[in-house]
Amino acid sequence: MVWILKPVRSISDLDFARKVALDLLSVRPRSEAELRTALAKKNVPSDVVDDLCARFREVGLLDDAAFAATLVTSRSEFSKRGKYRIRQELREKGVSDDVAEEALAEVSGDDELTAARAVAAKRSRALEGLERHVAQRRLAGTLARRGFSPDVVMQVVKETLIS
């Protein structure tokens, strides 16, 4: 005979949700939508999720504006991505458009141009020896996939592949 035991939950739903949320937030900052989705996957009741999110916002553990600002800084300075790609990532993470635009306003056109130039300088080494139009197309594709605007892409391609 095989005994099947149901797991006994010795802690309340709120304590369970708090532990899951704190574990997730200890790895990296998260948007409220990400946290809500993760808690829903753990079958935490929606009223408990609402209470927990309200408390976490109150104490500053959950702040979409701060999350968006951190992500924008990280992606623009270290990952060298353009505003379009960063905006898309913020949407995927559930950040509202207003909050995303406010965070993206911190990235100037010069910052974006500098990042695109850094990507182009690195990528252009791999394009040496190719026909000019092929190199231009590939560099433009690389910059576009990183989320730089068409104006920035064209300017950087012209600067980089002048020879």
C-alpha positions as CSV (number, residue, x, y, z in Angstrom):
1,M,0.0,0.0,0.0
2,V,1.3,3.5,-0.9
3,W,0.5,6.4,1.2
4,I,0.1,9.7,-0.5
5,L,0.4,12.6,1.8
6,K,-0.7,16.1,1.0
7,P,1.8,18.8,1.9
8,V,0.7,20.6,5.0
9,R,1.1,24.3,4.9
10,S,2.2,25.4,8.3
11,I,2.2,29.1,7.4
12,S,-0.6,31.3,6.3
13,D,-1.1,32.4,2.7
14,L,0.2,35.9,3.5
15,D,3.4,34.5,5.1
16,F,3.9,32.1,2.1
17,A,3.3,35.0,-0.3
18,R,5.7,37.3,1.6
19,K,8.4,34.6,1.6
20,V,8.0,34.0,-2.2
21,A,8.0,37.7,-2.9
22,L,11.1,38.4,-0.8
23,D,12.9,35.5,-2.4
24,L,12.2,36.9,-5.8
25,L,13.1,40.5,-4.9
26,S,16.4,39.3,-3.3
27,V,17.5,38.1,-6.7
28,R,16.8,41.3,-8.7
29,P,14.3,44.2,-8.6
30,R,11.0,43.4,-10.1
31,S,8.0,45.4,-11.4
32,E,4.7,45.0,-9.6
33,A,3.2,43.1,-12.6
34,E,6.1,40.6,-12.5
35,L,5.6,40.0,-8.8
36,R,1.9,39.6,-9.2
37,T,2.4,37.1,-12.1
38,A,4.9,35.1,-10.0
39,L,2.6,34.9,-7.0
40,A,-0.3,33.9,-9.2
41,K,1.7,31.0,-10.5
42,K,2.2,29.9,-6.9
43,N,-1.6,29.9,-6.5
44,V,-1.6,32.8,-4.0
45,P,-5.1,34.2,-3.7
46,S,-5.6,37.6,-5.4
47,D,-6.7,39.4,-2.2
48,V,-3.5,38.3,-0.5
49,V,-1.5,39.5,-3.5
50,D,-3.2,42.8,-3.4
51,D,-2.5,43.2,0.4
52,L,1.1,42.2,0.0
53,C,1.7,44.5,-3.0
54,A,0.2,47.4,-1.1
55,R,2.4,46.8,1.9
56,F,5.5,46.4,-0.2
57,R,4.7,49.7,-2.1
58,E,4.2,51.3,1.3
59,V,7.7,50.3,2.6
60,G,9.5,50.9,-0.7
61,L,10.2,47.3,-1.7
62,L,8.0,47.6,-4.7
63,D,8.3,50.8,-6.8
64,D,7.8,50.6,-10.6
65,A,9.3,54.0,-11.1
66,A,12.6,53.1,-9.4
67,F,12.5,49.7,-11.2
68,A,12.1,51.4,-14.5
69,A,14.9,53.9,-13.8
70,T,17.3,51.1,-12.8
71,L,16.5,49.1,-15.9
72,V,16.9,52.0,-18.2
73,T,20.3,52.9,-16.7
74,S,21.4,49.3,-16.9
75,R,20.3,48.7,-20.4
76,S,21.5,52.0,-21.9
77,E,24.9,52.2,-20.2
78,F,26.0,48.6,-19.8
79,S,24.0,46.6,-22.4
80,K,24.2,49.5,-25.0
81,R,20.6,49.3,-26.0
82,G,18.5,52.0,-27.6
83,K,15.3,53.5,-26.3
84,Y,13.0,51.4,-28.5
85,R,14.3,48.2,-27.2
86,I,14.3,49.4,-23.6
87,R,10.7,50.6,-23.9
88,Q,9.7,47.2,-25.3
89,E,11.4,45.4,-22.3
90,L,9.6,47.7,-19.8
91,R,6.3,46.9,-21.4
92,E,7.0,43.2,-21.3
93,K,7.7,43.5,-17.6
94,G,4.4,45.3,-17.0
95,V,5.6,48.8,-16.4
96,S,3.0,51.4,-17.4
97,D,3.8,53.6,-20.5
98,D,3.8,56.8,-18.4
99,V,6.3,55.4,-15.9
100,A,8.4,54.0,-18.8
101,E,8.5,57.3,-20.7
102,E,9.5,59.2,-17.5
103,A,12.4,56.8,-17.0
104,L,13.4,56.9,-20.7
105,A,13.5,60.7,-20.6
106,E,16.7,60.4,-18.6
107,V,18.5,59.0,-21.6
108,S,19.6,61.9,-23.8
109,G,20.1,61.7,-27.6
110,D,23.8,62.1,-27.0
111,D,23.8,59.1,-24.6
112,E,22.0,57.0,-27.2
113,L,24.4,58.1,-29.9
114,T,27.4,57.3,-27.8
115,A,26.1,53.8,-27.0
116,A,25.4,53.2,-30.7
117,R,28.9,54.3,-31.6
118,A,30.4,51.9,-29.1
119,V,28.3,49.0,-30.5
120,A,29.3,50.0,-34.0
121,A,33.0,50.2,-33.2
122,K,32.9,46.7,-31.8
123,R,30.8,45.3,-34.6
124,S,32.8,46.9,-37.4
125,R,35.9,44.8,-36.7
126,A,33.9,41.7,-37.7
127,L,32.7,43.5,-40.8
128,E,36.2,44.3,-42.2
129,G,36.8,42.8,-45.6
130,L,33.1,42.7,-46.6
131,E,31.7,44.7,-49.5
132,R,30.6,48.1,-48.4
133,H,26.8,47.6,-48.9
134,V,26.9,44.2,-47.0
135,A,28.8,45.8,-44.1
136,Q,26.3,48.7,-44.0
137,R,23.3,46.4,-44.0
138,R,24.7,44.2,-41.3
139,L,25.7,47.1,-39.1
140,A,22.4,48.8,-39.5
141,G,20.6,45.5,-38.6
142,T,22.7,45.1,-35.5
143,L,21.9,48.6,-34.3
144,A,18.3,48.3,-35.2
145,R,17.9,45.1,-33.2
146,R,19.5,46.8,-30.2
147,G,16.7,49.4,-30.4
148,F,18.3,52.5,-31.7
149,S,16.2,54.9,-33.7
150,P,16.6,55.0,-37.5
151,D,18.2,58.4,-37.4
152,V,20.8,57.2,-35.0
153,V,21.4,54.0,-37.0
154,M,21.9,55.9,-40.2
155,Q,24.2,58.5,-38.6
156,V,26.4,55.8,-36.9
157,V,26.6,53.6,-40.0
158,K,27.8,56.6,-42.1
159,E,30.4,57.6,-39.5
160,T,31.7,54.1,-39.0
161,L,31.9,52.9,-42.6
162,I,33.2,56.1,-44.2
163,S,36.3,54.5,-45.7
